[in-house]
Amino acid sequence: MTIEKEDVLAAKPDCVSGAALLQKAEGIAVGKAGMAPLRCFALSVLAGVFIAFGGTFMLLVKGDAELGFAASQLLGGFVFSVGLVCVIIAGAELFTGNNLMVAAVADKKVSWGAMLKNWGIVYVGNLVGSLLVVVILLFANFAGMNGGGVGDAMISVAAGKAALPWGVAFFRGIMCNALVCAAVWMGFAGRTVVDKMFTSIFPVFAFAACGFEHCVANMFLIPMGMITQASGFAYSGAADVSALTMMGLLSNISAVTLGNIVGGAVLIGLMYWAAYGRQKA
């Protein structure tokens, strides 16, 4: 009986080397860079919706005032991970995950222009998807769940994020996307749905539980709090809502977006390229 090359590849261990992961990440980046703009935008809107789904689930947990701080953070962080699970398993274009495309740029497989074009389309699409869920939840009166406890959580979470000093939000953004991109990078090694799901849950669980900042999640969470407050919701929480303004939103999103790029593109994408891509050169 002759053993073919395909038989050997099928029997190899599931543990994928770092160099192989870089090769796969660069191949995926090439595909993203060449994707038709309309398809890219549609998949980006879906990613914004999926991340908003995770944020919605988290707000439901935080709407229970009887949970202590640790329990609320841990359980809220765990359920938030459903967003990235949907992105990875169902397939969608997420700005923070696409920060890993920089590895292919460093290897000259993707141009800077193609990467930045992809980032721009995906960023706008993520924003549209996030705001779409905000509008749906407003008309669904999701804020009224648990006797208004969920609405209180919407406003409290948004106010806390909008009040963050720019530098604090920036560094929390770095930590967040280092974990998100680690989850995406490990997901490249997965061969089954279970593989990809398992590797994506825990890093996202960690960033959300630790209170780090994700720009796409905040495209949903902060406008959700703002529109809930503007709709006349009777807020009964203790948070200072004075920072819940358009300036507060823009300050947070700008800082977190830049922090996410540093955390994902530099700490993960370029570090792995430095470790394995330079060896090829």
Buried (B, 14 or more C-beta within 10 A) or exposed (E): EEEEEEEEEEEEEEEBEEBEBBBBBBEBBBEBBEBEEEEBBBBBBBBBBBBBBBBBBBBBBBBBEEBEEEEBBBBBBBBBBBBBBBBBBEEBBBBBBBBBBBBBBBBEBBEEEBBEBBBEBBBBBBBBBBBBBBEEBBEEEBBEBBEBBBBBBBBBBBBBBBBBEEEBBBBBBBBBBBBBBBBBBBBBBBEEEEBBBBBBBBBBBBBBBEBBBBBBBBBBBBBBBBBBBEEEBEBEBEBEBEBBEEEBBEBBBBBBBBBBBBBBBBBBBBEBBEEBBEEEE
